[in-house]
Each structure stands twice: as C-alpha cells, then as structure tokens.
Amino acid sequence: MEDFEQFRAAYPEAKREAGKLAVMAFETALRKAPLATLLAALDEHKRSEQWEIPRYIPWMTKWLLQERWHQRVIAPAPVAPQPLSRADQAQRWRSLSPQEQLRRLGMK
C-alpha cells in the first residue's frame, strides 16, 4: 500500500484516484513492471507537452490499465527562430542610440 501511495502522490493531482479499482490496477501494473519503471515513465509523461493541459492527462487507473508506461513520449522538435523581417530589422536599428549605430558600422 505504501508503493501505491508513492505512485499516487507522484501522479498529477487533477487525475489522481484512490478507490479499489485504482489499487487493483496498480497491483496489476506492479506484477508487470517494477515501481521504479512506473515512476520513471510517469515522470517522463508529466514533462510531456500533452500533459501541460489537465484535460489531456488520462485518469490514473486508465494510465495503469492501458500500460502506458510502455508508451514513449516524443519530445516536440525545437522551433528554429524565424529571421527578422526588414521592418523588424529597421525598427530594431532605429531603437539603437546614434553612438551604437556608429559603433556597429565600425565608425567609432
């Protein structure tokens, strides 16, 4: 029961469960994977982009029954910064002091 409480405490609060079905699902999961594996997978899922929105987090019992600890989370690809438009470049240039403009032109 201590392992269940540890897992339950680690699960996002909005989707935690404590009933008999949750305990049975947890016990079934423990027969298939050690607690360390469940907690590591849970930590990975909690850091995923999907779990940032509570309504997309599965209920704890469902996560266990569907053996989602096997499901690998794909990290989103980093977004490359977009080059500045000419208007943005001009605005940035105008925001510099005259001395800084001269320094960047190599004239000072």
Secondary structure, DSSP 8 states (H G I E B T S, - for coil): -HHHHHHHHHS-GGG---SHHHHHHHHHHHHHS-HHHHHHHHHHHHTSSGGGSGGGS--HHHHHHTTGGGS--------------HHHHHHHHHHS-HHHHHHHHT--
